[in-house]
Amino acid sequence: MSQKDLIKLYNQSQIYEDEVVNIRKVTLNMNENNKYIIIKRLYEDDGNKKRAATKLKCSIRNINRLLAGYKNQGKSYFVHGNRGKIPAITIDSNIKNEIVDLYTNKYYDSNFTHYTELLESIENINVSAGTVRNILMKEGILSPKARKITKRNKINELNMKKNSVSTQKERDRLENEIINIVDAHPRRPRCAYAGEMIQMDASVHLWFGNKKTQLHLAVDDSTGSIVGAYFDNQETLNGYYNVLYQILNNHGIPYMFYTDRRTVFEYKHKNSVSIANDTFTQFSYACSQLGIDIKTTSIPQAKGRIERMFQTLQSRLVLELRLTGVITIEQANAFLVNYIKRYNAQFALRINSNKSVFEKQPAKEKINLTLAVLVGRKIDSGHCIRFENKYYKLLGKQGLPVYFHKGTSCMVIKSFIGKLYATAYDKVYALEEIPTHEVNSKYFDYKLQTKEPKKVNIPTMKHPWRQESFKKFLVKQTHLLDMTFEELMYTQAKY
């Protein structure tokens, strides 16, 4: 036996002795053990280094480094150097506990992504959304916006725990945690152009305070941006008028509205002749004057874009309103102005001016007159009109009263900004409220001089709510409802 073989045998015996001494200390994972076996066999058999490099997918230089480490340290050389050490990027346990406590006590109704943003902006805790999710999921906290597979896995885990517990109290607690909510809105492609389709709806929810309110919302289908939002006590014409006002004032005239079959949009009372109850006709007439089509559906899944938007806002907006201290509708509507801008900047797609079908914004005067509420009235024996429990007299352009016979039909027009007009015999008149008592006395308030009546600014009959054209529109709507499907298709093809 040569001297070289003796030295090799001696080194091998020393390695075996070291391994026997450290056998209880050294534990390798699968990859480390595989690397150890290949290098050990290479050293013992004096094998081919290229073959070993091919198996380990490394270079010859790295094989030589592993052989040298095996000669000096044996099996312990293949243990990773960071084993047992705390990573430098590890989050402190106090911060983890604070994240859990803040979510359970303060931000409990937010999803994990929104909660991460609030931690950074309010609590000055900078962590990723994935880290927050892992911390909260480890504590058994599920996001309100969790996916179905995540909820299903959580339910299976809770069911296994429920079967293993012995006390009825713990079993009841686990039963209350099992939640399964299914999203039934299928995906579909977005519209090609901004303003091509505006989905509009309202959602009743406990948005703020102790009373449920209605959030009227309009979402552009192409960009996913909120183009209008307004709070009201009920789902009313006023709420949708305010949303339409925001769209016209900020974006322009869209091509089409996609809504549900509420009476605000669709009129089905064929035998009704009351204009005061005909809210759909007023909204649709205003849209027709602006050239906006209205498409209705009774299937909520068809308006998946805005339905999902309500789910998102019920998760994010409620918490924002609560943290801001909003308790009234006026405060909530004022808060929406800046919130919509921040929301669109973060989530909405950017509007390409070359791919937008919004027409230019109308003048504010036209918007105020178009978004008007029209109600039919009769002139009484005192030459006045009763509207909203108040009496009004008709004034001409010179500011002087105008008198009509008792029973004369007219139409009261309340513009969007609250100004009142009336039309009679195809003319427009201003309305002035008649107080129950005189404001000043001509005998005792002698210092007050009576002023001559000023000229009243009355719009011309070019405004969009002309009485005769509006009546023709009512007749046309009733006629279309009485037509069969074949007659309706023939009428549309003809015109």
C-alpha positions in Angstrom: 0.0 0.0 0.0 1.4 3.3 -1.1 1.9 6.3 1.2 -0.9 8.2 -0.7 -3.4 5.4 0.1 -2.3 5.4 3.7 -2.9 9.2 4.0 -6.3 8.8 2.3 -7.3 6.0 4.7 -6.2 8.0 7.7 -8.2 11.0 6.6 -11.2 8.8 6.0 -11.0 7.3 9.4 -10.8 10.7 10.9 -13.9 11.8 9.1 -15.8 8.7 10.3 -14.7 9.4 13.9 -15.9 13.0 13.6 -19.2 11.8 12.1 -19.6 9.2 15.0 -19.0 11.9 17.5 -21.4 14.4 15.9 -24.0 11.9 14.6 -26.6 13.1 17.2 -26.0 16.7 16.4 -26.0 16.8 12.6 -29.3 16.5 10.8 -29.6 17.3 7.1 -32.7 18.0 5.0 -33.3 16.2 1.7 -31.2 18.4 -0.5 -28.3 18.7 1.9 -28.3 14.9 2.4 -28.3 14.3 -1.3 -25.3 16.6 -1.8 -23.6 14.9 1.2 -24.0 11.3 -0.3 -22.7 12.3 -3.7 -19.6 14.1 -2.3 -19.0 11.2 0.1 -19.1 8.6 -2.7 -16.9 10.8 -4.9 -14.3 11.1 -2.1 -14.3 7.4 -1.2 -14.2 6.0 -4.7 -12.1 8.8 -6.2 -14.9 9.1 -8.9 -15.5 11.5 -11.8 -15.9 15.1 -10.8 -17.7 16.0 -14.0 -20.4 13.4 -13.3 -20.9 14.7 -9.8 -21.1 18.3 -11.1 -23.8 17.2 -13.5 -25.8 15.6 -10.8 -25.6 18.5 -8.5 -25.9 21.0 -11.4 -22.9 23.0 -10.4 -19.3 23.7 -11.6 -16.1 21.7 -11.1 -14.8 24.5 -8.9 -17.8 24.1 -6.6 -17.2 20.3 -6.4 -13.6 21.0 -5.3 -14.9 23.3 -2.6 -17.4 20.7 -1.3 -14.7 18.0 -1.3 -12.4 20.3 0.8 -15.2 21.0 3.2 -16.0 17.3 3.6 -12.3 16.5 4.3 -12.1 19.2 7.1 -15.6 19.1 8.7 -17.3 15.9 7.5 -21.1 15.7 7.5 -21.5 18.9 9.5 -20.1 20.9 6.6 -23.3 20.4 4.6 -25.5 22.1 7.2 -26.6 25.5 6.0 -24.9 28.3 7.9 -28.1 30.2 8.6 -29.8 27.3 10.3 -31.0 28.2 13.7 -30.4 31.9 13.1 -33.1 34.5 13.1 -33.3 36.2 9.7 -32.5 39.9 9.6 -35.8 40.7 7.9 -37.9 39.0 10.6 -40.6 41.1 12.0 -40.5 41.6 15.8 -43.0 39.7 17.8 -44.3 42.9 19.4 -45.1 44.4 15.9 -47.0 41.1 15.0 -49.0 41.3 18.2 -49.8 45.0 17.5 -51.0 44.1 13.9 -53.3 41.5 15.3 -54.6 43.7 18.1 -55.2 46.7 15.8 -57.2 44.5 13.3 -59.4 42.8 16.0 -60.1 46.0 17.9 -60.0 48.9 15.4 -59.9 47.8 11.7 -61.9 44.6 12.0 -64.2 45.4 9.0 -61.4 46.0 6.5 -59.9 43.6 4.0 -56.2 42.7 4.3 -55.0 44.9 1.5 -56.9 47.9 2.8 -55.7 47.2 6.3 -52.1 47.2 5.0 -52.6 50.7 3.5 -54.1 51.9 6.8 -51.2 50.6 8.8 -48.8 52.6 6.6 -50.8 55.8 6.5 -52.2 55.9 10.1 -50.1 53.6 12.3 -46.7 54.1 10.6 -46.2 50.3 10.3 -44.7 49.4 6.9 -45.3 45.8 6.0 -46.4 44.1 2.9 -49.9 42.8 2.3 -48.7 39.2 2.1 -47.0 39.6 5.5 -50.2 41.0 7.1 -52.2 38.1 5.5 -49.8 35.5 6.9 -49.9 37.0 10.4 -53.7 37.2 10.6 -54.3 33.9 8.9 -52.0 32.2 11.4 -54.2 33.7 14.2 -57.3 32.2 12.4 -58.5 35.6 11.1 -60.1 35.4 7.7 -60.4 38.4 5.3 -63.9 39.6 4.5 -62.9 39.5 0.8 -61.3 36.0 0.9 -61.7 33.8 -2.1 -63.9 30.7 -2.2 -61.0 28.3 -2.0 -59.6 30.0 1.1 -63.0 30.0 2.8 -63.5 26.3 1.9 -60.1 25.4 3.4 -60.9 27.4 6.5 -64.3 25.7 6.8 -62.7 22.2 6.6 -60.1 23.2 9.2 -62.8 24.4 11.6 -64.9 21.3 11.0 -61.9 19.1 12.0 -61.4 21.2 15.1 -65.1 21.0 15.9 -65.0 17.2 15.7 -62.0 17.0 18.0 -63.1 19.3 20.8 -64.9 17.9 23.8 -66.9 20.8 25.3 -70.1 22.1 23.8 -69.1 25.7 24.3 -66.0 25.4 22.2 -68.0 23.5 19.5 -70.6 26.3 19.4 -67.8 28.9 19.0 -66.3 27.0 16.1 -69.7 26.6 14.5 -70.2 30.4 14.5 -66.9 31.0 12.7 -68.0 28.9 9.7 -69.0 31.2 6.9 -69.4 30.5 3.2 -70.3 33.3 0.8 -70.5 32.7 -2.9 -69.8 35.4 -5.5 -72.4 34.8 -8.3 -71.3 37.5 -10.7 -69.6 36.0 -13.8 -66.8 37.8 -15.6 -67.2 39.5 -19.0 -65.0 41.8 -21.1 -65.1 45.5 -20.5 -66.5 47.9 -23.0 -64.1 49.2 -25.6 -64.6 53.0 -24.9 -65.0 55.1 -21.9 -68.5 56.5 -21.6 -69.9 53.7 -23.8 -71.8 52.1 -20.8 -72.3 53.6 -17.4 -73.7 51.0 -14.9 -75.9 52.7 -12.3 -77.5 51.4 -9.1 -78.1 52.0 -5.4 -77.2 50.0 -2.4 -78.8 50.1 1.0 -76.3 49.5 3.8 -75.3 50.8 7.3 -72.7 53.1 5.7 -72.4 55.4 8.7 -74.2 56.2 11.9 -77.0 54.1 13.3 -79.4 54.3 10.3 -79.2 52.6 6.9 -78.9 54.8 3.9 -78.8 54.4 0.1 -75.6 55.0 -1.8 -76.4 55.9 -5.5 -73.5 55.0 -7.6 -72.4 55.1 -11.3 -69.4 53.2 -12.6 -67.8 53.4 -16.1 -67.7 49.8 -17.5 -64.6 50.4 -19.6 -62.3 52.0 -16.9 -63.9 50.8 -13.7 -63.9 54.3 -12.4 -66.6 55.9 -10.2 -68.1 58.7 -12.2 -70.8 59.7 -9.7 -71.8 58.9 -6.1 -74.5 60.3 -3.8 -76.0 59.4 -0.4 -79.7 59.7 0.3 -82.2 58.2 2.7 -84.0 56.3 0.0 -83.4 55.3 -3.6 -85.0 58.3 -5.2 -85.0 60.4 -8.3 -83.1 63.1 -6.5 -80.3 60.7 -5.8 -79.9 59.7 -9.4 -80.2 63.3 -10.6 -77.3 64.2 -8.3 -75.3 61.3 -9.8 -76.2 62.4 -13.3 -75.2 66.0 -12.5 -71.7 64.8 -11.4 -71.3 62.8 -14.6 -72.4 65.8 -16.8 -70.3 68.3 -14.9 -67.1 66.3 -14.6 -67.0 64.0 -17.6 -69.7 64.9 -20.2 -72.6 63.1 -21.8 -72.3 59.3 -21.9 -73.7 57.0 -24.5 -75.8 54.7 -22.4 -76.9 53.9 -18.8 -77.3 50.2 -17.7 -79.6 50.0 -14.7 -82.1 47.8 -13.0 -85.9 48.0 -13.5 -86.7 50.5 -10.8 -89.6 52.9 -11.2 -87.0 55.7 -11.4 -86.0 54.3 -14.9 -88.9 52.2 -16.1 -92.6 53.0 -16.0 -95.1 50.2 -16.0 -98.3 51.8 -14.6 -100.2 52.0 -17.9 -103.5 53.3 -16.4 -101.8 56.0 -14.3 -102.2 59.6 -15.4 -100.5 61.3 -12.5 -97.3 63.1 -13.6 -96.2 63.5 -9.9 -95.8 59.7 -9.6 -94.2 59.2 -13.0 -90.5 59.4 -11.9 -89.2 57.1 -14.6 -90.7 59.4 -17.3 -88.9 62.4 -15.9 -85.5 60.7 -15.7 -85.8 59.1 -19.1 -87.1 62.3 -20.7 -84.1 64.2 -19.3 -81.8 61.5 -20.7 -83.5 61.6 -24.1 -83.0 65.4 -24.2 -79.3 64.7 -23.7 -79.1 61.8 -26.1 -78.5 59.1 -23.5 -79.9 55.7 -24.0 -81.2 53.6 -21.0 -81.0 49.9 -20.9 -82.6 48.0 -18.0 -82.3 44.5 -16.6 -83.8 42.5 -13.8 -80.8 40.3 -13.4 -78.2 41.6 -10.9 -75.5 39.4 -12.3 -75.7 41.3 -15.6 -74.4 44.4 -13.8 -71.4 42.6 -12.2 -69.1 45.6 -12.4 -71.2 47.8 -10.1 -72.3 44.9 -7.9 -68.6 44.1 -7.2 -68.0 47.8 -6.6 -70.6 47.8 -3.9 -68.9 44.8 -2.3 -65.6 46.7 -2.3 -67.1 49.9 -0.9 -68.9 48.1 1.8 -65.5 46.8 2.9 -63.5 50.0 2.5 -65.8 53.0 2.5 -67.6 52.0 5.7 -64.3 52.0 7.6 -63.2 55.3 6.1 -66.4 57.0 7.1 -66.2 55.6 10.6 -62.6 56.7 11.1 -63.5 60.2 9.8 -66.4 60.5 12.2 -69.1 61.0 9.6 -72.6 60.8 11.1 -74.9 62.8 8.7 -75.7 62.5 5.0 -74.3 66.0 4.3 -71.0 65.0 5.8 -71.0 61.8 3.9 -71.6 63.5 0.5 -68.9 66.0 1.3 -66.5 63.2 2.1 -67.3 61.4 -1.2 -65.8 64.3 -3.2 -62.2 63.6 -2.3 -62.7 59.9 -1.6 -63.8 59.2 -5.2 -60.6 61.0 -6.6 -58.4 58.9 -4.3 -60.2 55.7 -5.2 -60.1 56.2 -8.9 -56.4 57.2 -8.8 -55.6 53.9 -7.0 -57.9 51.4 -8.7 -59.4 52.7 -11.9 -57.9 52.3 -15.3 -56.6 55.5 -16.9 -59.0 57.1 -19.3 -57.6 57.4 -22.9 -59.0 60.6 -24.5 -58.7 58.9 -27.9 -60.9 56.0 -26.7 -63.6 58.1 -25.0 -67.1 58.6 -26.3 -68.1 61.2 -23.7 -69.5 64.2 -25.4 -68.5 67.7 -24.1 -70.0 68.9 -20.9 -73.3 70.9 -21.3 -73.6 74.4 -19.9 -74.5 74.5 -16.2 -77.8 76.4 -17.0 -78.8 73.6 -19.4 -78.0 71.0 -16.8 -80.0 72.7 -14.1 -83.0 73.0 -16.4 -82.7 69.4 -17.8 -82.5 67.8 -14.4 -85.8 69.2 -13.3 -88.8 67.7 -11.5 -92.1 68.3 -13.3 -95.4 68.2 -11.5 -98.9 69.0 -12.9 -101.0 71.5 -11.0 -104.3 73.5 -11.2 -104.6 77.2 -10.6 -107.1 77.8 -7.8 -109.6 80.6 -7.3 -106.9 82.9 -5.7 -104.8 82.7 -8.9 -102.2 80.7 -7.1 -100.6 77.3 -7.2 -100.1 75.0 -4.2 -96.8 73.1 -4.3 -95.0 71.4 -1.4 -97.6 72.8 1.1 -96.9 76.3 0.0 -98.8 78.8 -2.2 -97.1 80.5 -5.1 -98.2 83.2 -7.5 -97.1 83.5 -11.1 -94.9 86.4 -12.2 -94.2 87.7 -15.7 -90.9 89.0 -17.0 -91.6 92.4 -15.5 -92.0 91.0 -12.0 -95.8 91.6 -12.0 -98.4 89.0 -11.1 -100.2 87.1 -13.9 -103.8 85.9 -13.4 -105.6 82.9 -14.9 -109.0 81.4 -14.6 -109.7 78.9 -11.8 -108.8 75.3 -13.0 -106.3 76.3 -15.6 -103.8 73.5 -16.1 -100.1 74.2 -15.7 -96.9 72.5 -14.9 -94.6 73.3 -12.0 -90.9 72.9 -12.8 -88.4 72.7 -10.0 -84.9 73.0 -11.5 -81.9 71.1 -10.1 -80.7 74.0 -8.0 -84.2 74.5 -6.6 -85.6 77.4 -8.7 -89.3 77.2 -9.4 -91.1 78.0 -12.7 -94.5 77.2 -14.2 -95.7 76.8 -17.8 -99.2 77.7 -18.9 -100.5 78.1 -22.5 -96.9 77.4 -23.8 -95.4 80.2 -21.8 -93.0 80.2 -18.8 -93.5 82.1 -15.6 -91.6 82.5 -12.4 -93.1 81.5 -9.1 -93.0 83.6 -5.9 -94.0 82.2 -2.6 -96.9 83.9 -0.8 -96.1 84.0 3.0 -98.9 83.5 5.6 -98.2 86.9 7.0 -96.8 90.2 5.6 -93.1 90.6 6.2 -93.4 94.4 6.7 -96.3 96.7 7.6 -96.9 99.7 5.4 -98.3 101.6 8.4 -95.9 100.8 11.2 -92.7 100.0 9.3 -92.7 103.4 7.7 -88.9 103.6 7.4 -88.9 100.8 4.9 -89.5 102.0 1.4 -91.3 99.8 -1.0 -89.3 98.9 -4.0 -90.6 98.5 -7.5 -90.8 95.0 -8.8 -87.6 93.9 -10.6 -87.4 92.0 -13.9 -87.4 88.3 -13.5 -85.0 86.1 -15.4 -87.3 83.6 -17.1 -85.8 81.1 -19.6 -87.2 80.9 -23.1 -89.2 78.0 -24.4 -86.1 76.5 -25.9 -85.5 74.7 -22.6 -85.7 70.9 -22.5 -88.9 70.7 -20.4 -91.5 72.3 -22.7 -94.9 71.3 -21.6 -96.3 70.1 -25.0 -93.3 68.1 -26.0 -93.2 66.5 -22.5 -96.9 65.5 -22.9 -96.1 63.9 -26.3 -93.3 62.0 -24.7 -95.7 60.6 -22.1 -98.2 59.5 -24.8 -95.3 57.9 -26.7 -94.1 55.9 -23.6 -97.6 54.6 -22.9 -98.1 53.7 -26.6 -94.8 51.7 -26.6 -95.8 49.8 -23.5 -99.0 48.7 -25.2 -97.3 47.5 -28.4 -96.3 43.9 -29.1 -92.7 42.9 -29.6 -93.1 42.7 -33.4 -94.7 46.1 -33.6 -91.9 47.6 -31.4 -89.1 46.1 -33.6 -90.9 47.4 -36.7 -91.2 50.9 -35.2 -87.5 51.0 -34.2 -86.4 49.8 -37.7 -88.7 52.4 -39.3 -87.2 55.3 -37.4 
